[in-house]
């Protein structure tokens, strides 16, 4: 089925040579999102894996020993560079100490060898590389991949992942907010999960905890078809808006789920993984089979609350997070959009400017001249809501 023009517009990419454009909104003091869960946020990040010049020419070889898999080195210098390590940690843990507590049937081992930049063989000039997270089954274990954000004080976020999933049944691709707890009934998440055993247009959206007294709560989760039944082996923009009163999910700009039950309430991190443990959730992957989560870019608009990491005592700054003063634009004097009028993927568009010093237009769009128009944002913006 041909993709409608509205969806094409939602996922249209513009090629960029940068690894991670990080904070593209230097002129912005706050960022506005659109749709039914629209809100204002004080921070913006863009992580771009589309044209990494240093990408290896071959994917990492399979490691057949569980210990060696866990102890593997990074797959390239890209993952030891501070541009990566200050934002993400590549996991090495395994589930040997928790298998008896659930229905896992296989040892699951996280490996740095499964996180790599892959050169594209697709016939598409807008990207030459992408980030890959891989899982594969060996006779004695399942080798998996996970990256965790170093930052652990996201307190409400609009996160977008331009991603696809391929490979064999028996794996789960996850993109989600996460706050750990020793009590599994108190773990907090806002999940996007793609199960490779499911029909290829179905995606699971969940607020965690989804259990109460050990019983599954139907109102905590939605299993939804992608708009126009679009296959998840194709590139799609998956968006999760974690807000104070509900979590809302979109695919290619179309709303697919909205859950107000068990909405996460405390600051959290961002996790991305590709895994299987042979349990009832993922299913059991056949020996020597593989599956992949591939990502061209990730974009975050977010507020914060408390310390950057959890090594320090929590410091509350209110339910909507800290309104940080940005370079030259205190408060919310320059409002930028990450959905509306955006001309270059990952670069916010200036909507309102009450300083008289920021251009009304798109940063980096190659305009020959910029129009300087001081505009005032009517009323006070409540961060996290429009």
C-alpha positions as CSV (number, residue, x, y, z in Angstrom):
1,X,0.0,0.0,0.0
2,X,1.3,3.4,-0.9
3,X,2.1,5.7,2.0
4,X,-0.2,8.7,2.2
5,X,1.4,12.1,1.7
6,X,0.6,13.2,5.2
7,X,2.6,10.3,6.6
8,X,5.5,10.9,4.2
9,X,5.7,14.4,5.4
10,X,5.8,13.3,9.0
11,X,8.9,11.1,8.4
12,X,10.7,13.1,5.7
13,X,14.4,13.2,6.4
14,X,17.0,15.8,5.5
15,X,20.6,14.4,5.4
16,X,23.1,15.8,7.9
17,X,26.8,14.9,8.3
18,X,26.8,15.4,12.1
19,X,26.9,12.6,14.6
20,X,24.6,14.1,17.2
21,X,23.2,17.6,16.8
22,X,22.6,17.6,20.5
23,X,21.0,20.9,21.4
24,X,19.9,22.5,18.1
25,X,17.8,25.2,19.8
26,X,20.4,27.6,21.1
27,X,18.1,30.6,20.3
28,X,15.1,28.9,22.0
29,X,14.1,29.2,25.6
30,X,11.3,26.6,25.4
31,X,10.0,24.0,23.0
32,X,6.5,23.3,21.9
33,X,5.1,20.0,20.7
34,X,1.8,19.5,18.8
35,X,-1.2,17.2,18.8
36,X,-3.6,16.2,21.6
37,X,-0.8,15.9,24.1
38,X,0.9,19.2,23.1
39,X,3.0,20.9,25.7
40,X,6.0,23.2,26.5
41,X,9.4,21.9,27.5
42,X,12.6,23.6,28.6
43,X,15.2,21.3,26.9
44,X,15.8,19.7,23.5
45,X,18.2,17.1,22.3
46,X,18.7,15.5,18.9
47,X,20.8,12.4,18.3
48,X,21.6,11.7,14.7
49,X,23.1,8.4,13.4
50,X,22.3,8.9,9.7
51,X,25.8,9.8,8.3
52,X,28.5,8.6,10.6
53,X,31.7,8.9,8.5
54,X,33.7,6.6,10.8
55,X,31.3,3.7,10.6
56,X,33.0,0.3,10.2
57,X,32.6,-1.5,6.9
58,X,31.4,-4.7,8.5
59,X,29.0,-5.6,11.3
60,X,30.6,-7.2,14.5
61,X,31.0,-10.9,14.4
62,X,28.8,-13.1,16.6
63,X,30.4,-14.0,19.9
64,X,29.6,-17.6,20.9
65,X,30.7,-17.6,24.6
66,X,28.4,-15.9,27.2
67,X,31.3,-14.5,29.3
68,X,33.2,-13.2,26.3
69,X,30.0,-11.6,25.0
70,X,29.5,-9.7,28.3
71,X,33.1,-8.6,28.4
72,X,33.3,-7.5,24.8
73,X,34.9,-4.2,23.9
74,X,33.0,-1.4,22.2
75,X,32.4,-2.1,18.5
76,X,34.2,1.1,17.4
77,X,35.8,4.3,18.6
78,X,32.4,5.9,18.2
79,X,31.2,4.3,21.4
80,X,34.2,5.3,23.5
81,X,34.2,8.9,22.4
82,X,32.8,11.4,24.9
83,X,30.1,12.4,22.4
84,X,28.6,9.0,23.1
85,X,29.7,8.3,26.7
86,X,28.4,11.5,28.2
87,X,24.9,10.7,27.0
88,X,24.6,6.8,26.9
89,X,25.9,3.8,28.7
90,X,26.1,0.4,26.9
91,X,25.0,-2.4,29.2
92,X,26.8,-5.6,30.2
93,X,24.6,-7.2,32.8
94,X,22.9,-10.6,32.6
95,X,19.8,-12.1,34.2
96,X,21.4,-15.0,36.0
97,X,20.3,-13.6,39.4
98,X,16.7,-13.1,38.5
99,X,15.8,-16.1,36.3
100,X,14.2,-17.9,39.2
101,X,11.8,-14.9,39.8
102,X,10.1,-15.0,36.4
103,X,9.5,-17.3,33.5
104,X,12.7,-16.7,31.6
105,X,14.0,-19.9,30.1
106,X,17.4,-18.8,28.8
107,X,20.4,-16.9,30.2
108,X,20.2,-13.3,28.8
109,X,23.5,-11.5,28.4
110,X,23.9,-7.8,27.4
111,X,26.9,-7.2,25.2
112,X,28.6,-4.1,23.9
113,X,29.2,-6.2,20.8
114,X,25.6,-5.9,19.9
115,X,25.5,-2.1,19.7
116,X,27.1,-0.7,16.6
117,X,26.9,1.8,13.7
118,X,25.9,0.0,10.5
119,X,26.4,1.1,7.0
120,X,23.2,1.2,5.0
121,X,22.7,-0.9,1.9
122,X,19.3,0.7,1.3
123,X,18.7,2.7,-1.9
124,X,18.1,6.0,0.0
125,X,20.4,9.0,-0.3
126,X,19.1,10.6,2.9
127,X,21.2,8.3,5.1
128,X,24.3,6.2,4.8
129,X,24.4,4.7,8.4
130,X,22.2,4.0,11.4
131,X,22.5,2.7,15.0
132,X,21.8,-1.0,15.4
133,X,20.9,-2.9,18.5
134,X,21.1,-6.7,17.9
135,X,20.0,-9.8,19.7
136,X,20.9,-13.4,18.7
137,X,20.4,-16.9,20.2
138,X,23.2,-19.3,20.9
139,X,22.9,-22.8,22.2
140,X,23.5,-21.7,25.8
141,X,22.4,-18.1,26.0
142,X,20.7,-15.1,24.3
143,X,23.0,-12.2,23.5
144,X,21.1,-8.9,23.7
145,X,21.7,-5.1,23.6
146,X,20.7,-2.2,25.8
147,X,21.7,1.5,26.1
148,X,20.7,3.6,29.0
149,X,20.7,7.4,29.1
150,X,23.3,8.9,31.5
151,X,20.7,11.5,32.4
152,X,18.2,10.1,34.9
153,X,16.1,13.2,35.7
154,X,13.8,13.4,32.8
155,X,10.5,14.6,34.3
156,X,8.0,14.5,31.4
157,X,9.2,14.1,27.9
158,X,8.2,14.0,24.3
159,X,10.5,11.4,22.7
160,X,10.6,10.4,19.0
161,X,12.5,7.5,17.5
162,X,12.9,7.0,13.8
163,X,13.3,3.3,13.8
164,X,12.6,-0.1,12.2
165,X,12.7,-3.7,13.5
166,X,13.7,-6.7,11.5
167,X,14.6,-10.3,12.1
168,X,13.3,-13.6,13.6
169,X,10.4,-14.1,16.0
170,X,11.2,-14.3,19.7
171,X,12.6,-10.8,20.5
172,X,11.3,-7.5,21.9
173,X,12.5,-4.0,20.7
174,X,11.9,-1.4,23.5
175,X,12.1,2.4,23.6
176,X,10.9,3.8,26.9
177,X,11.2,5.9,30.0
178,X,12.4,3.9,33.1
179,X,12.7,4.3,36.8
180,X,14.0,1.1,38.6
181,X,12.7,-0.3,41.8
182,X,13.6,-3.5,43.7
183,X,9.8,-4.2,43.9
184,X,8.8,-5.0,40.3
185,X,5.3,-3.7,41.1
186,X,6.8,-0.2,41.6
187,X,8.9,0.1,38.5
188,X,7.8,3.1,36.5
189,X,7.8,3.0,32.7
190,X,6.2,4.5,29.6
191,X,6.8,1.9,27.0
192,X,7.0,1.4,23.2
193,X,7.5,-2.4,22.6
194,X,7.6,-4.3,19.3
195,X,7.5,-8.1,19.6
196,X,8.9,-9.9,16.6
197,X,6.5,-12.8,17.2
198,X,3.5,-10.4,16.6
199,X,1.9,-9.3,13.4
200,X,4.2,-6.9,11.7
201,X,1.9,-3.9,12.1
202,X,1.2,-4.4,15.9
203,X,3.0,-2.4,18.6
204,X,2.5,-2.6,22.4
205,X,2.1,0.6,24.5
206,X,2.1,0.4,28.3
207,X,2.4,2.4,31.4
208,X,4.2,0.5,34.1
209,X,3.5,-0.9,36.6
210,X,0.9,-2.8,34.6
211,X,0.3,-5.3,37.4
212,X,-1.7,-4.9,40.6
213,X,-1.3,-7.5,43.3
214,X,0.3,-9.7,40.6
215,X,-2.6,-9.3,38.3
216,X,-2.4,-7.7,34.8
217,X,-4.3,-4.5,34.5
218,X,-5.9,-4.2,31.1
219,X,-6.3,-0.4,31.3
220,X,-2.5,-0.1,31.6
221,X,-1.7,-1.2,28.1
222,X,-2.9,-0.9,24.4
223,X,-1.9,-3.3,21.6
224,X,-2.4,-1.2,18.5
225,X,-2.0,-1.4,14.7
226,X,0.2,1.1,13.0
227,X,-1.7,3.7,11.0
228,X,-2.6,2.3,7.5
229,X,-1.3,-1.1,8.8
230,X,2.2,0.0,8.1
231,X,4.9,-2.7,8.7
232,X,7.3,-2.1,11.6
233,X,10.1,-3.5,9.4
234,X,9.8,-0.2,7.5
235,X,11.1,3.1,8.9
236,X,8.5,4.8,11.2
237,X,8.6,7.7,13.7
238,X,7.5,6.3,17.1
239,X,6.6,9.1,19.6
240,X,5.8,8.9,23.3
241,X,4.5,11.9,25.2
242,X,4.9,11.2,28.9
243,X,2.9,14.0,30.6
244,X,1.6,14.5,34.2
245,X,-1.9,13.1,33.6
246,X,-1.5,10.7,30.7
247,X,0.9,9.1,28.3
248,X,0.1,9.4,24.6
249,X,1.7,7.5,21.7
250,X,1.9,8.3,18.0
251,X,3.2,6.6,14.9
252,X,4.1,8.9,12.0
253,X,2.1,11.7,13.6
254,X,-1.0,9.6,14.1
255,X,-2.2,9.0,17.6
256,X,-2.4,5.3,18.4
257,X,-2.8,5.1,22.2
258,X,-3.6,7.3,25.2
259,X,-3.4,5.9,28.8
260,X,-4.2,7.8,32.0
261,X,-3.8,4.7,34.2
262,X,-0.6,4.2,36.2
263,X,1.1,7.3,34.6
264,X,4.8,7.4,35.7
265,X,5.2,10.2,38.2
266,X,8.9,10.4,39.2
267,X,12.0,11.5,37.3
268,X,13.3,8.7,35.0
269,X,15.9,7.7,32.4
270,X,15.5,6.8,28.8
271,X,16.3,3.2,27.7
272,X,16.5,1.5,24.3
273,X,16.9,-2.3,24.0
274,X,16.6,-5.4,21.9
275,X,16.2,-8.5,23.9
276,X,14.8,-11.9,24.6
277,X,14.9,-14.3,27.6
278,X,12.8,-17.1,26.2
279,X,9.9,-16.2,28.4
280,X,6.2,-15.8,27.6
281,X,6.5,-12.1,26.8
282,X,9.2,-12.3,24.1
283,X,8.8,-15.9,23.1
284,X,11.7,-18.3,22.5
285,X,14.0,-17.4,19.6
286,X,15.3,-20.4,17.6
287,X,19.0,-21.2,18.0
288,X,21.3,-19.1,15.8
289,X,18.4,-16.7,14.8
290,X,18.9,-12.9,15.1
291,X,16.7,-9.8,15.3
292,X,17.6,-6.0,15.1
293,X,16.4,-2.6,16.2
294,X,17.8,0.0,13.9
295,X,17.5,3.8,14.6
296,X,18.3,6.7,12.3
297,X,17.7,9.4,14.9
298,X,16.2,10.2,18.3
299,X,14.7,13.5,19.4
300,X,13.8,14.6,22.9
301,X,11.9,17.6,24.3
302,X,11.8,17.4,28.0
303,X,11.7,18.9,31.5
304,X,13.9,17.9,34.4
305,X,13.6,17.5,38.2
306,X,16.3,16.5,40.7
307,X,19.9,15.5,40.1
308,X,21.2,14.6,36.6
309,X,22.0,11.1,37.8
310,X,20.8,9.1,40.8
311,X,24.1,9.2,42.7
312,X,23.0,12.3,44.6
313,X,20.1,12.8,47.0
314,X,16.9,13.7,45.1
315,X,16.2,17.4,45.0
316,X,12.6,18.2,44.0
317,X,11.9,21.3,41.9
318,X,8.1,21.0,41.4
319,X,5.9,18.7,39.4
320,X,6.6,20.3,36.1
321,X,10.4,20.3,36.4
322,X,13.0,23.0,36.5
323,X,12.6,26.0,34.1
324,X,16.2,26.4,33.2
325,X,17.5,29.8,31.9
326,X,18.9,29.3,28.4
327,X,21.6,31.3,26.7
328,X,20.4,34.8,26.3
329,X,16.7,33.8,26.5
330,X,15.5,33.5,30.1
331,X,12.0,32.2,30.9
332,X,10.0,31.4,27.8
333,X,10.6,34.4,25.6
334,X,11.6,32.5,22.5
335,X,9.2,29.6,21.8
336,X,10.4,27.0,19.3
337,X,8.4,24.1,17.7
338,X,9.8,20.6,17.1
339,X,6.7,19.6,15.0
340,X,5.2,22.7,13.4
341,X,7.0,24.5,10.5
342,X,10.2,22.4,11.0
343,X,12.2,22.5,7.8
344,X,15.2,20.4,8.9
345,X,14.7,17.3,11.0
346,X,15.9,17.8,14.5
347,X,16.2,21.6,14.2
348,X,13.4,23.5,16.0
349,X,11.5,26.3,14.3
350,X,11.2,29.6,16.0
351,X,7.4,30.4,16.5
352,X,7.3,33.3,19.0
353,X,10.1,35.8,20.0
354,X,9.6,38.4,22.6
355,X,13.3,39.4,22.9
356,X,13.7,41.0,19.5
357,X,17.0,39.2,19.1
358,X,16.1,35.8,17.6
359,X,15.0,35.2,14.0
360,X,11.5,34.1,13.1
361,X,12.4,31.2,10.9
362,X,14.3,28.0,11.0
363,X,17.8,27.8,12.2
364,X,20.0,26.1,9.6
365,X,17.5,26.2,6.8
366,X,19.7,28.2,4.5
367,X,17.5,31.3,4.3
368,X,19.2,34.2,2.6
369,X,17.7,36.7,5.0
370,X,16.0,36.3,8.4
371,X,13.0,38.4,9.4
372,X,13.3,39.8,12.9
373,X,9.8,40.1,14.4
374,X,9.3,40.5,18.2
375,X,6.3,38.5,19.1
376,X,4.9,38.0,22.6
377,X,3.6,34.7,24.0
378,X,0.1,35.5,25.5
379,X,-0.3,34.4,29.0
380,X,2.0,32.2,31.1
381,X,3.1,28.8,29.7
382,X,2.6,25.9,32.1
383,X,5.5,23.6,31.3
384,X,4.3,20.2,30.3
385,X,1.0,21.5,29.0
386,X,-0.3,24.0,26.4
